[in-house]
Amino acid sequence: MKSEFKILCGTVALLMAGQVSATTTWTLQAGSVGGNNNAVTANSTAWANTGAGATVNQQVLEKQSAGYLQHYSGGLGINNLDGCTFAANNCDVGDTVYSVPEHAIDNNQRYEMVFLSFSQSVKLTNAEFGWTGTSDYSGSGGDSDYSVMAYTGSGAPVLAGKMWSTLGADWTSIGNYANAQKGTNNAINPSSIFSSYWLIGAYNPLAAGNTAGLDTGNDYLKLHSVTGCISGTLGCTPPPVQVPEPSSLALLGLGILGLVRLRKHKKA
């Protein structure tokens, strides 16, 4: 009887431990990285409206080529394809590649976002920025507002040749957030959306909708990591399927224990 009780208690304890350890953190690099134990990988690419178009909201999206998504001490930053590497023609005036703050993810002249492709559906709950305009850039207009979006359509998303303003209903705006805090886990995704594809970047009203008060000044960030849980793991199941709470699991254990006692009593 004692051994059976110990087994039941151990099982319940393991289940309860699983409930509080369901989160995974992906420390981002340019390219593919694994989360905790490399169970699910995340591939990162950089996108911006650097293509042809008469105005900013009509410019088409282009993947920023290899080398333009860089990992710095503060995390991922984007060197825009329209930036100048030296005093040359055909580039954005004042947008100098690799110079502070232009090597951050920003919305100065172009809207830049990091596209995260996960090998399995995840629910992102936090984003950590290792460098922000608010805390690290003392120049005029330094800010750190950001936007988060999730792909909720079918199949894989297509970004090339589209515009931020016409991504369509397949992309859901998770939210626009003011003043990212450097070095802390900034909470996102209150709607509990699961997806294999995410966009995180400087505040982008063309794609994620306009939020009052966030249009003042340009925004600069470097994305260090994202945290969330993997669909189907204990404690991380998309609605409407619900995983029992620890209290329910404990009651289940007591019920099983009662059945064991009843069986012993009948044998006696």
Disulfide bonds with the S-S distance in Angstrom:
Cys84-Cys91 1.84
Cys229-Cys236 1.99
